[in-house]
Amino acid sequence: MRQKAEDLAEKLDPKEFDATDGWFHRWRRRENDVFKQTKGQQKSADKAAADQWIEKEWLKLIASYASKDVYNADESGLSHIAST
């Protein structure tokens, strides 16, 4: 996440920006970003409803964005942190 912030800052051309540990922790606190592991039984996801939503709603939602403006969170590697 820090690397992404620095990459974005470079594109925006700020005078000075460094995604320090302090910056990162303040950002996480401000955004209420926490890493949690779920424990115990979890309800099953409704896969059919999710597939239907992707086919209908997702396509309408992303149609208003250019492909260059869409960021895939999988690229950050952060999705693997939550599952460990």
C-alpha positions in Angstrom: 0.0 0.0 0.0 2.8 2.3 0.8 4.4 1.7 -2.6 1.1 2.4 -4.3 0.8 5.7 -2.4 4.4 6.7 -3.4 3.7 5.8 -7.1 0.5 7.9 -7.0 2.3 10.8 -5.4 5.0 10.6 -8.1 2.3 10.9 -10.8 0.7 13.8 -9.0 4.1 15.5 -8.7 4.0 16.7 -5.1 7.0 18.6 -3.7 7.9 16.0 -1.0 6.1 12.9 -0.1 7.4 9.8 1.7 5.1 7.0 2.7 6.7 6.5 6.1 5.6 4.0 8.7 4.0 6.9 10.6 2.1 8.0 7.5 0.9 4.5 6.9 -0.3 3.9 10.5 -2.1 7.2 10.6 -3.7 6.4 7.2 -4.9 3.0 8.5 -6.3 4.5 11.7 -8.1 7.3 9.7 -9.6 4.8 7.2 -10.3 2.2 10.0 -8.3 -0.3 8.0 -7.6 -3.4 10.1 -6.3 -6.9 9.3 -8.5 -9.5 10.9 -8.8 -13.3 10.7 -12.3 -14.6 10.9 -12.8 -17.5 13.4 -15.6 -20.0 13.9 -18.2 -21.0 11.4 -18.9 -18.7 8.5 -22.1 -18.6 6.5 -21.8 -19.8 2.9 -21.8 -17.2 0.1 -24.7 -17.2 -2.3 -22.6 -17.9 -5.4 -25.6 -17.8 -7.8 -26.6 -14.3 -6.6 -23.0 -13.1 -6.8 -22.7 -14.4 -10.4 -26.0 -12.8 -11.3 -24.9 -9.5 -9.8 -21.6 -9.6 -11.8 -23.5 -10.3 -15.0 -26.0 -7.5 -14.6 -24.9 -4.8 -12.2 -21.1 -5.0 -12.4 -21.1 -4.4 -16.2 -23.3 -1.3 -15.7 -21.1 0.0 -12.9 -17.8 -0.3 -14.8 -19.1 1.0 -18.1 -18.8 4.5 -16.8 -15.0 4.1 -16.2 -12.1 4.0 -18.7 -10.0 0.8 -18.3 -7.0 2.9 -17.3 -9.0 4.2 -14.3 -9.8 0.7 -12.9 -7.4 -0.7 -10.3 -7.3 -4.4 -9.5 -6.5 -4.9 -5.8 -5.1 -8.3 -6.6 -2.1 -6.5 -8.2 -1.1 -5.0 -4.8 -0.8 -8.4 -3.1 -2.8 -7.2 -0.2 -5.6 -9.7 -0.8 -3.2 -12.4 0.2 -2.5 -10.8 3.6 -6.2 -11.1 4.7 -6.3 -14.8 3.9 -3.2 -15.8 5.8 
